[in-house]
């Protein structure tokens, strides 16, 4: 699309992975889901992220998910999740992504323990050997490792990363990052600060809720980055009751339920994720039904 100059720009949907009732992967359903997202205004997909339950997949399943996404929407439109406990394993997943033709990979810092700066640098240096553009994923809530603006600037200065998925929710970081590493692309990492980070100069969105409502969320993103607040703000207010689930522990279950309500197959999750409580499910269902009733798709 004309607004994308790099394969990690635009709306890259962190795809939910459709599972059958026996918890096996529905690859045909996943391919159809990837195509449907692109047909409805999204630019590409991010398989094997947290939303895709990559931690619960076998190596064979994980590789096939990447191959399925590439076959469905083209490699340039796929940002493969390369998260793993060790740098060697992450490098191997980055190599597999490169061999499959992916345009970029999404890489968490070391997440088996609270890594220090030396360990973070060594980790990204190792994975960079695969030769695939790396988008760093800053999620200190789950990894306990904070990729601060200063550390991101150092990673970028070394040529190790091209962008960052910023998930802290602290929009002030966008401005500090622009000062310290002006060439580093900022990608919106949590749905519920989309508007704020778009205003701050984000050039992409690694997105959750487009899995359920791609057309409406694509309209929101495009309006936000264009500075069209007349379109963006009312839509953001309407959708925010759903978007905020992207930052909750139960985000996978919530987004899959919204998909089910919207007529797409979300389905169950693998353990250790448990179904939403009745109260949580009622909140997600009501917010999704409200959005659908307002004509959002």
ABEGO torsion letter per residue (X at the ends): XAABABAABEBBBBBBBBBBAAGBBBAAAAAAAAAAAAAAGBABBBBGBAAAGAAABBAAAAAAAAAAAAAAAEAAABBBBABBABAAAAAAAAAAAAAAGBABBBBBBBAABBBBAAAAAAAAAAAAAAGBBBBBBBBAAAAGBBBBAAAAAAAAAAGABABBBBAAGBAAAAAAAAAABAABBBBBABAAAAAAAAAAGBABBBBAAAAABAAAAAAAAAAAAAGBAAAAAAAAAAAAAAAAAAABAAAAAAAAAAAAAAGBBAEBBBOABBBBBAAAAAAAAAAAAAAAAAGBX
